[in-house]
Amino acid sequence: MTRVACGTVVMIDFESITPGDQNSTFLQGYGISSVTTGGGGLPTRVYADQPEAVLPSGTHFFTPSGGGYPNPAFSSAPDYFYTDLTFVTPVEYFSFYRATQNVPSYGTAGWQAVAYDAFNNVVDTEGVGLAGGLDYPPPANPVPYLLQGAADITKVRFRVNYNYQSTSGTVWIDDMQFNTTPEPSRCLLLGLGLTGVMLRRRRR
């Protein structure tokens, strides 16, 4: 579903963030709190200058989930290993790129991104091979994903299922973007302003 946005667009390309910084630290400046559950494996942080990385921009990328290779973080696997990104202000959409690798044998563990509303209802999902599969072979180019639905998004959960075939680990993320939801009065004023412009043009 496509919605008309009247909030503030925020882009995080990770280029200004020091490699090694943990997500729970640098995301606060963007109005996002981050909590990771389960895991081991790769820390949830920013990486840079990886020779095999194929990115949509720059040289930095983000690993939102790691997991304990080669088993799922939870034996019952209801949520595997996961990282929650919770927004201080609800957002109208959340987009990102799945960065890729230039090594054909590189296998990324199955993953999923799930958007939730304020009542913890699922708004939208994206991902590849979460249920014990692989995101393999690596795509030739970074792949864009968009989470959006009828309700505003208050949380995005990145989930990873490590399995015995995974050769590289967590999904790599770059160029995250979201549109914060403005106060209703702001959208109303914007709508009235656009209506006024249209009326003036018709009178001419």
Contacts in CASP RR format, 6 or more apart in sequence:
PFRMAT RR
TARGET T0000
AUTHOR 0000-0000-0000
METHOD contacts of the structure
MODEL  1
MTRVACGTVVMIDFESITPGDQNSTFLQGYGISSVTTGGGGLPTRVYADQ
PEAVLPSGTHFFTPSGGGYPNPAFSSAPDYFYTDLTFVTPVEYFSFYRAT
QNVPSYGTAGWQAVAYDAFNNVVDTEGVGLAGGLDYPPPANPVPYLLQGA
ADITKVRFRVNYNYQSTSGTVWIDDMQFNTTPEPSRCLLLGLGLTGVMLR
RRRR
1 148 0 8 1.000
1 149 0 8 1.000
1 150 0 8 1.000
2 148 0 8 1.000
3 92 0 8 1.000
3 93 0 8 1.000
3 148 0 8 1.000
3 149 0 8 1.000
5 92 0 8 1.000
5 93 0 8 1.000
5 179 0 8 1.000
6 182 0 8 1.000
6 186 0 8 1.000
6 187 0 8 1.000
6 190 0 8 1.000
6 191 0 8 1.000
7 92 0 8 1.000
7 179 0 8 1.000
7 180 0 8 1.000
7 181 0 8 1.000
7 182 0 8 1.000
7 186 0 8 1.000
7 187 0 8 1.000
8 179 0 8 1.000
8 180 0 8 1.000
8 182 0 8 1.000
9 177 0 8 1.000
9 178 0 8 1.000
9 179 0 8 1.000
10 30 0 8 1.000
10 177 0 8 1.000
10 178 0 8 1.000
10 179 0 8 1.000
10 180 0 8 1.000
11 175 0 8 1.000
11 176 0 8 1.000
11 177 0 8 1.000
12 27 0 8 1.000
12 30 0 8 1.000
12 62 0 8 1.000
12 175 0 8 1.000
12 176 0 8 1.000
12 177 0 8 1.000
13 57 0 8 1.000
13 58 0 8 1.000
13 60 0 8 1.000
13 174 0 8 1.000
13 175 0 8 1.000
14 46 0 8 1.000
14 60 0 8 1.000
14 61 0 8 1.000
14 62 0 8 1.000
14 174 0 8 1.000
15 57 0 8 1.000
15 58 0 8 1.000
15 59 0 8 1.000
15 60 0 8 1.000
17 26 0 8 1.000
17 46 0 8 1.000
17 60 0 8 1.000
18 46 0 8 1.000
19 45 0 8 1.000
19 46 0 8 1.000
19 47 0 8 1.000
19 48 0 8 1.000
19 49 0 8 1.000
19 60 0 8 1.000
20 43 0 8 1.000
20 45 0 8 1.000
20 46 0 8 1.000
20 47 0 8 1.000
21 45 0 8 1.000
21 46 0 8 1.000
22 43 0 8 1.000
22 44 0 8 1.000
22 45 0 8 1.000
23 34 0 8 1.000
23 36 0 8 1.000
23 44 0 8 1.000
23 45 0 8 1.000
23 46 0 8 1.000
23 62 0 8 1.000
23 64 0 8 1.000
23 83 0 8 1.000
23 85 0 8 1.000
24 33 0 8 1.000
24 34 0 8 1.000
24 35 0 8 1.000
24 36 0 8 1.000
24 44 0 8 1.000
26 46 0 8 1.000
27 33 0 8 1.000
27 34 0 8 1.000
27 85 0 8 1.000
31 87 0 8 1.000
31 88 0 8 1.000
31 89 0 8 1.000
32 85 0 8 1.000
32 86 0 8 1.000
32 87 0 8 1.000
32 88 0 8 1.000
33 85 0 8 1.000
33 86 0 8 1.000
33 88 0 8 1.000
34 44 0 8 1.000
34 83 0 8 1.000
34 84 0 8 1.000
34 85 0 8 1.000
34 86 0 8 1.000
35 83 0 8 1.000
35 84 0 8 1.000
35 86 0 8 1.000
36 44 0 8 1.000
36 65 0 8 1.000
36 81 0 8 1.000
36 82 0 8 1.000
36 83 0 8 1.000
36 84 0 8 1.000
37 73 0 8 1.000
37 79 0 8 1.000
37 81 0 8 1.000
37 82 0 8 1.000
37 83 0 8 1.000
37 84 0 8 1.000
38 67 0 8 1.000
38 68 0 8 1.000
38 73 0 8 1.000
38 74 0 8 1.000
38 81 0 8 1.000
38 82 0 8 1.000
39 66 0 8 1.000
39 67 0 8 1.000
39 68 0 8 1.000
39 73 0 8 1.000
39 81 0 8 1.000
40 66 0 8 1.000
40 67 0 8 1.000
40 68 0 8 1.000
40 73 0 8 1.000
40 81 0 8 1.000
41 66 0 8 1.000
41 67 0 8 1.000
41 68 0 8 1.000
41 69 0 8 1.000
41 169 0 8 1.000
41 170 0 8 1.000
42 63 0 8 1.000
42 66 0 8 1.000
42 67 0 8 1.000
42 169 0 8 1.000
42 170 0 8 1.000
43 63 0 8 1.000
43 66 0 8 1.000
44 63 0 8 1.000
44 64 0 8 1.000
44 65 0 8 1.000
44 66 0 8 1.000
44 83 0 8 1.000
45 62 0 8 1.000
45 63 0 8 1.000
46 60 0 8 1.000
46 61 0 8 1.000
46 62 0 8 1.000
46 63 0 8 1.000
47 53 0 8 1.000
47 60 0 8 1.000
47 61 0 8 1.000
47 62 0 8 1.000
47 63 0 8 1.000
47 172 0 8 1.000
48 59 0 8 1.000
48 60 0 8 1.000
48 61 0 8 1.000
49 59 0 8 1.000
50 61 0 8 1.000
52 101 0 8 1.000
52 102 0 8 1.000
52 103 0 8 1.000
52 106 0 8 1.000
53 59 0 8 1.000
53 61 0 8 1.000
53 99 0 8 1.000
53 100 0 8 1.000
53 101 0 8 1.000
53 102 0 8 1.000
53 172 0 8 1.000
54 99 0 8 1.000
54 100 0 8 1.000
54 101 0 8 1.000
54 102 0 8 1.000
54 141 0 8 1.000
54 142 0 8 1.000
55 61 0 8 1.000
55 97 0 8 1.000
55 99 0 8 1.000
55 142 0 8 1.000
55 174 0 8 1.000
56 97 0 8 1.000
56 99 0 8 1.000
56 142 0 8 1.000
56 144 0 8 1.000
56 174 0 8 1.000
56 175 0 8 1.000
57 174 0 8 1.000
57 175 0 8 1.000
60 174 0 8 1.000
61 99 0 8 1.000
61 172 0 8 1.000
61 173 0 8 1.000
61 174 0 8 1.000
62 172 0 8 1.000
62 173 0 8 1.000
62 174 0 8 1.000
62 176 0 8 1.000
63 170 0 8 1.000
63 171 0 8 1.000
63 172 0 8 1.000
63 173 0 8 1.000
64 83 0 8 1.000
64 85 0 8 1.000
64 158 0 8 1.000
64 170 0 8 1.000
64 171 0 8 1.000
64 173 0 8 1.000
65 81 0 8 1.000
65 82 0 8 1.000
65 83 0 8 1.000
65 111 0 8 1.000
65 158 0 8 1.000
65 159 0 8 1.000
65 160 0 8 1.000
65 170 0 8 1.000
65 171 0 8 1.000
66 81 0 8 1.000
66 109 0 8 1.000
66 160 0 8 1.000
66 162 0 8 1.000
66 169 0 8 1.000
66 170 0 8 1.000
67 73 0 8 1.000
67 80 0 8 1.000
67 81 0 8 1.000
67 109 0 8 1.000
67 160 0 8 1.000
67 162 0 8 1.000
67 169 0 8 1.000
67 170 0 8 1.000
68 81 0 8 1.000
68 162 0 8 1.000
69 109 0 8 1.000
69 162 0 8 1.000
69 166 0 8 1.000
69 169 0 8 1.000
70 162 0 8 1.000
70 163 0 8 1.000
70 164 0 8 1.000
70 166 0 8 1.000
71 162 0 8 1.000
71 163 0 8 1.000
72 80 0 8 1.000
72 81 0 8 1.000
72 161 0 8 1.000
72 162 0 8 1.000
72 163 0 8 1.000
73 80 0 8 1.000
73 81 0 8 1.000
73 162 0 8 1.000
74 80 0 8 1.000
74 81 0 8 1.000
77 161 0 8 1.000
79 157 0 8 1.000
79 159 0 8 1.000
80 130 0 8 1.000
80 159 0 8 1.000
80 160 0 8 1.000
80 161 0 8 1.000
80 162 0 8 1.000
81 159 0 8 1.000
81 160 0 8 1.000
81 161 0 8 1.000
81 162 0 8 1.000
82 157 0 8 1.000
82 158 0 8 1.000
82 159 0 8 1.000
82 160 0 8 1.000
83 157 0 8 1.000
83 158 0 8 1.000
84 155 0 8 1.000
84 156 0 8 1.000
84 157 0 8 1.000
85 155 0 8 1.000
85 156 0 8 1.000
85 157 0 8 1.000
85 158 0 8 1.000
86 154 0 8 1.000
86 155 0 8 1.000
87 153 0 8 1.000
87 154 0 8 1.000
87 155 0 8 1.000
87 178 0 8 1.000
87 180 0 8 1.000
89 180 0 8 1.000
89 181 0 8 1.000
90 117 0 8 1.000
90 118 0 8 1.000
90 152 0 8 1.000
90 153 0 8 1.000
90 154 0 8 1.000
90 180 0 8 1.000
90 181 0 8 1.000
91 152 0 8 1.000
91 153 0 8 1.000
91 154 0 8 1.000
91 178 0 8 1.000
91 179 0 8 1.000
91 180 0 8 1.000
91 181 0 8 1.000
92 148 0 8 1.000
92 152 0 8 1.000
92 153 0 8 1.000
92 178 0 8 1.000
92 179 0 8 1.000
92 180 0 8 1.000
92 181 0 8 1.000
93 146 0 8 1.000
93 147 0 8 1.000
93 148 0 8 1.000
93 149 0 8 1.000
93 153 0 8 1.000
93 178 0 8 1.000
93 179 0 8 1.000
94 113 0 8 1.000
94 115 0 8 1.000
94 146 0 8 1.000
94 147 0 8 1.000
94 148 0 8 1.000
94 153 0 8 1.000
94 156 0 8 1.000
94 176 0 8 1.000
94 177 0 8 1.000
94 178 0 8 1.000
95 144 0 8 1.000
95 145 0 8 1.000
95 146 0 8 1.000
95 147 0 8 1.000
95 176 0 8 1.000
95 177 0 8 1.000
95 178 0 8 1.000
96 113 0 8 1.000
96 144 0 8 1.000
96 145 0 8 1.000
96 173 0 8 1.000
96 174 0 8 1.000
96 175 0 8 1.000
96 176 0 8 1.000
96 177 0 8 1.000
97 142 0 8 1.000
97 143 0 8 1.000
97 144 0 8 1.000
97 145 0 8 1.000
97 173 0 8 1.000
97 174 0 8 1.000
97 175 0 8 1.000
98 128 0 8 1.000
98 135 0 8 1.000
98 139 0 8 1.000
98 142 0 8 1.000
98 143 0 8 1.000
98 144 0 8 1.000
98 145 0 8 1.000
98 171 0 8 1.000
98 172 0 8 1.000
98 173 0 8 1.000
99 142 0 8 1.000
99 172 0 8 1.000
99 173 0 8 1.000
99 174 0 8 1.000
100 138 0 8 1.000
100 139 0 8 1.000
100 140 0 8 1.000
100 141 0 8 1.000
100 142 0 8 1.000
100 143 0 8 1.000
100 172 0 8 1.000
101 138 0 8 1.000
101 168 0 8 1.000
101 172 0 8 1.000
102 138 0 8 1.000
103 138 0 8 1.000
104 137 0 8 1.000
104 138 0 8 1.000
105 167 0 8 1.000
106 136 0 8 1.000
106 137 0 8 1.000
106 138 0 8 1.000
106 167 0 8 1.000
106 168 0 8 1.000
107 134 0 8 1.000
107 135 0 8 1.000
107 136 0 8 1.000
107 137 0 8 1.000
107 138 0 8 1.000
107 165 0 8 1.000
107 166 0 8 1.000
107 167 0 8 1.000
107 168 0 8 1.000
107 169 0 8 1.000
108 134 0 8 1.000
108 135 0 8 1.000
108 136 0 8 1.000
108 138 0 8 1.000
108 166 0 8 1.000
108 168 0 8 1.000
108 169 0 8 1.000
108 170 0 8 1.000
108 171 0 8 1.000
108 172 0 8 1.000
109 133 0 8 1.000
109 134 0 8 1.000
109 135 0 8 1.000
109 160 0 8 1.000
109 161 0 8 1.000
109 162 0 8 1.000
109 163 0 8 1.000
109 166 0 8 1.000
109 168 0 8 1.000
109 169 0 8 1.000
109 170 0 8 1.000
109 171 0 8 1.000
110 127 0 8 1.000
110 128 0 8 1.000
110 129 0 8 1.000
110 130 0 8 1.000
110 132 0 8 1.000
110 133 0 8 1.000
110 134 0 8 1.000
110 135 0 8 1.000
110 160 0 8 1.000
110 161 0 8 1.000
110 163 0 8 1.000
110 166 0 8 1.000
110 171 0 8 1.000
111 127 0 8 1.000
111 128 0 8 1.000
111 129 0 8 1.000
111 130 0 8 1.000
111 135 0 8 1.000
111 158 0 8 1.000
111 159 0 8 1.000
111 160 0 8 1.000
111 161 0 8 1.000
111 170 0 8 1.000
111 171 0 8 1.000
112 125 0 8 1.000
112 126 0 8 1.000
112 127 0 8 1.000
112 129 0 8 1.000
112 130 0 8 1.000
112 158 0 8 1.000
112 159 0 8 1.000
113 125 0 8 1.000
113 126 0 8 1.000
113 127 0 8 1.000
113 145 0 8 1.000
113 147 0 8 1.000
113 156 0 8 1.000
113 157 0 8 1.000
113 158 0 8 1.000
113 159 0 8 1.000
114 122 0 8 1.000
114 124 0 8 1.000
114 125 0 8 1.000
114 147 0 8 1.000
114 156 0 8 1.000
114 157 0 8 1.000
114 159 0 8 1.000
115 122 0 8 1.000
115 123 0 8 1.000
115 124 0 8 1.000
115 125 0 8 1.000
115 147 0 8 1.000
115 148 0 8 1.000
115 149 0 8 1.000
115 153 0 8 1.000
115 155 0 8 1.000
115 156 0 8 1.000
116 122 0 8 1.000
116 123 0 8 1.000
116 153 0 8 1.000
116 154 0 8 1.000
116 155 0 8 1.000
116 156 0 8 1.000
116 157 0 8 1.000
117 123 0 8 1.000
117 151 0 8 1.000
117 152 0 8 1.000
117 153 0 8 1.000
117 154 0 8 1.000
118 151 0 8 1.000
118 152 0 8 1.000
118 154 0 8 1.000
120 155 0 8 1.000
121 151 0 8 1.000
123 147 0 8 1.000
123 148 0 8 1.000
123 149 0 8 1.000
123 150 0 8 1.000
123 151 0 8 1.000
123 153 0 8 1.000
124 146 0 8 1.000
124 147 0 8 1.000
124 148 0 8 1.000
124 149 0 8 1.000
124 153 0 8 1.000
125 147 0 8 1.000
126 145 0 8 1.000
126 146 0 8 1.000
126 147 0 8 1.000
127 135 0 8 1.000
127 145 0 8 1.000
128 135 0 8 1.000
129 135 0 8 1.000
129 161 0 8 1.000
130 159 0 8 1.000
130 161 0 8 1.000
131 161 0 8 1.000
132 161 0 8 1.000
132 163 0 8 1.000
133 161 0 8 1.000
133 163 0 8 1.000
133 165 0 8 1.000
134 163 0 8 1.000
134 165 0 8 1.000
134 166 0 8 1.000
135 171 0 8 1.000
136 165 0 8 1.000
142 174 0 8 1.000
147 153 0 8 1.000
147 156 0 8 1.000
152 181 0 8 1.000
153 178 0 8 1.000
158 171 0 8 1.000
158 173 0 8 1.000
160 169 0 8 1.000
160 170 0 8 1.000
160 171 0 8 1.000
162 169 0 8 1.000
END
